[in-house]
Amino acid sequence: MSPLTQGPSHREDPHLKDRLNQIAEKITSPAFLSGQGLGNEIGFWIFDYPPEHELQVREYLTFLEGVLSRQHSELTVDHVNLLRVLRDYLHARGFLDKAIAMQQTKGDAALLKALRGPLHMDKFAPFLIRHALSDDPDIILLSGVGSVWPVMRAHSLLNALHGRLGHKPLVLFYPGRYDGQSLTLFDQIASNHYYRAFSLVP
C-alpha cells in the first residue's frame, strides 16, 4: 500500500507512519479476516500509538477508509468513532443536554457519578452494535477512545463487546500503550488488566 501522499498539517512520527502503513495489508489478509491462528481466542486487536500523534492517526484513518473502499469494495468495514456514538446514545436516552449542563455547572466528578448507571457498558454496547454497525461487518475499526475518557474506559467496552461480537475482527486504535497484559491511556493512566486482545502492529 502506498503511504499517505498529501502533506501533513502537523509533525509526523516516521516510525508510527511505518506502522500505520502496515495496517491495510494486515486487516485485509485472509488469515486476519478468518481469525486463522487465534485458536479459540476472539479476534480483537489493538493498535496503540503515542497520544501526541493523535492527529496523525486520525488523518490516516480517513486515508485508510478511502483505500479500503477503492481496493477492497467486497469488504464491509465499519469505522466507529466512540465520541459520536456516545453523543447519539446520550441523546437517545434524553441525557445529552442534561449531561452538558451538569458538566459545566458541577464538574466532571458529578457528571461521572450521574452517568455511571445510564452509561453501564451492558447498556451502551448493545446500542453501539444496533446503531453504529452494519448487519454483518467484515471488519470493525474503533477510534475516539481518548475523547470519551473518563466517561468511558476501553477495557470495559471491550469486555462488554466480547460475547456480543463473537469472532468478528475488531481493531481498537488506542492513544497510549498496550503490552499484551494491560492498557495505559495517554501513557499515564493505568487501566485494569486486559489481555484478551492482540497487538495489531507491534
Secondary structure, DSSP 8 states (H G I E B T S, - for coil): -----S--SS---HHHHHHHTTHHHHHTSHHHHHTTT-TTS--EEEEEE-GGGHHHHHHHHHHHHHHHHHH-TTS-EEEEEHHHHHHHHHHHTT-HHHHHHHHHHH-HHHHHHHHTTTT-HHHHHHHHHHHHS-SS-SEEEEE-HHHHTTTS-HHHHHHHHHHHHTT--EEEEEEEEE-SSEEEETTTEEEEE--SSEES--
